[in-house]
Amino acid sequence: MIETDIIIIGAGASALLLLQELHSINYRGSVTVLERQIVPNDDRIWSFWCNQQLPDYLLDNIDYQWPSWRFSSPLGWREMRDTQRPYCSIRAQTLRTITHEITYEVSSFSIVYGCEVNRIDQEQGQPLVISSKGKWLVNRQILGTVNRA
């Protein structure tokens, strides 16, 4: 049985950013990210409007940035421009690389690939128990970042 303070289900952008944020605030507990895929899926790119209030781990790792962009619809297109808040993107591979560096640095943080969650159990007042391929993980908090749609 593996004991950890926080389990995060899914290793997408939300989970990786959460792990980075926990690191940036010097979280001292243990965190385990469970990812169903055996090999990281690097075919994604996450985009957002950038400003200087974003954490350094994002600002320092932006892969692409556009001061203008276009929206289109059947009615036509419109160009947007914002030099103060450009549209930015970060590749999945970039985000994963900087997050893996954290797991090497902080021994209590880990990402487990090839770990599909089969069952989550909790008895009143007891820690959560997560079953995955014959392994049991026990923790006090669980965070699901997986879109089941």
Legacy VTK file of the C-alpha trace (Angstrom):
# vtk DataFile Version 3.0
C-alpha trace
ASCII
DATASET POLYDATA
POINTS 149 float
0.000 0.000 0.000
1.285 3.470 -0.923
0.466 6.426 1.338
0.411 9.979 0.005
-1.157 13.245 1.131
-2.662 14.317 -2.193
-3.531 12.232 -5.241
-4.219 14.002 -8.520
-5.944 11.899 -11.158
-4.841 12.732 -14.684
-1.581 14.368 -15.853
-3.009 17.045 -18.133
-2.353 20.774 -17.979
-4.433 21.312 -14.824
-2.633 18.602 -12.901
0.837 19.649 -14.027
0.177 23.291 -13.222
-1.229 22.322 -9.827
1.898 20.311 -9.070
4.040 23.286 -10.071
1.992 25.635 -7.915
2.307 23.322 -4.902
6.060 23.358 -5.468
6.140 27.169 -5.759
4.412 27.565 -2.365
6.820 25.019 -0.816
4.139 22.434 -0.055
5.814 19.908 2.264
3.397 16.993 1.898
3.542 14.178 -0.617
1.749 14.457 -3.973
1.160 11.644 -6.453
-0.212 12.246 -9.955
-1.808 9.167 -11.525
-1.910 9.062 -15.331
-3.680 6.342 -17.286
-1.449 6.603 -20.367
1.782 4.632 -20.305
3.678 7.214 -22.341
3.068 10.958 -21.949
0.844 12.371 -24.680
2.685 15.359 -26.158
0.205 16.160 -28.924
-1.412 19.030 -27.019
-0.864 22.748 -26.797
-2.471 24.903 -24.114
-3.239 28.540 -24.794
-4.089 31.495 -22.575
-3.960 35.277 -22.387
-0.672 36.298 -20.870
0.009 39.001 -18.311
2.815 39.733 -15.879
0.767 38.376 -12.949
1.233 34.804 -14.160
3.736 32.725 -12.183
7.335 32.711 -13.420
7.230 28.989 -14.238
4.674 29.845 -16.938
6.140 33.162 -18.104
9.592 31.607 -18.489
8.335 28.674 -20.563
5.947 30.156 -23.119
6.515 28.511 -26.504
4.496 30.897 -28.679
3.104 34.408 -28.265
0.880 36.553 -30.505
0.042 40.243 -29.938
-2.842 39.860 -32.404
-5.135 37.007 -33.378
-8.270 36.379 -35.439
-11.626 34.898 -34.559
-13.748 33.603 -37.387
-17.337 32.459 -37.708
-19.793 31.920 -40.556
-20.531 35.662 -40.329
-16.919 36.673 -40.939
-13.773 37.272 -38.938
-12.482 39.809 -36.498
-8.920 40.640 -35.623
-8.044 41.251 -31.977
-4.936 42.992 -30.683
-3.651 43.381 -27.143
0.004 44.202 -26.538
-0.483 44.150 -22.755
-2.080 40.688 -22.746
-0.869 38.741 -25.776
-2.289 35.339 -26.601
0.242 32.675 -25.569
0.706 28.939 -25.824
2.766 26.313 -24.093
3.339 22.872 -25.585
2.465 19.772 -23.553
6.059 18.596 -23.870
7.372 21.861 -22.379
4.947 21.751 -19.465
5.695 18.099 -18.832
9.472 18.670 -18.932
9.446 21.435 -16.328
7.084 19.402 -14.137
9.290 16.306 -14.368
12.219 18.446 -13.240
10.231 19.230 -10.085
9.574 15.533 -9.412
13.331 14.880 -9.662
14.029 17.763 -7.282
11.284 16.989 -4.740
11.266 13.324 -3.745
7.762 13.576 -2.241
6.252 14.583 -5.621
5.733 11.897 -8.263
3.927 11.152 -11.515
2.935 7.536 -12.117
2.218 6.602 -15.748
0.202 3.554 -16.786
-1.954 3.834 -13.678
-5.668 3.660 -14.381
-7.859 4.322 -11.363
-10.337 1.475 -11.005
-12.082 2.368 -7.782
-12.210 5.040 -5.067
-13.498 4.044 -1.632
-13.992 5.977 1.571
-15.595 5.069 4.839
-16.838 7.925 7.006
-13.945 9.795 8.592
-11.343 7.521 7.003
-8.755 8.310 4.324
-9.644 7.722 0.702
-8.448 4.449 -0.774
-7.746 4.268 -4.482
-7.376 0.983 -6.339
-5.297 0.738 -9.475
-4.303 -2.606 -11.008
-3.889 -4.371 -7.714
-2.118 -1.472 -5.989
-3.786 0.496 -3.235
-3.075 4.149 -2.557
-4.242 5.823 0.636
-4.588 9.563 0.998
-6.560 12.340 2.635
-7.333 14.439 -0.453
-8.069 13.579 -4.060
-8.195 15.964 -6.979
-9.639 14.845 -10.292
-8.487 16.780 -13.355
-9.733 14.330 -15.960
-12.526 15.309 -18.337
-14.847 12.300 -18.524
-16.949 13.734 -21.367
LINES 1 150
149 0 1 2 3 4 5 6 7 8 9 10 11 12 13 14 15 16 17 18 19 20 21 22 23 24 25 26 27 28 29 30 31 32 33 34 35 36 37 38 39 40 41 42 43 44 45 46 47 48 49 50 51 52 53 54 55 56 57 58 59 60 61 62 63 64 65 66 67 68 69 70 71 72 73 74 75 76 77 78 79 80 81 82 83 84 85 86 87 88 89 90 91 92 93 94 95 96 97 98 99 100 101 102 103 104 105 106 107 108 109 110 111 112 113 114 115 116 117 118 119 120 121 122 123 124 125 126 127 128 129 130 131 132 133 134 135 136 137 138 139 140 141 142 143 144 145 146 147 148
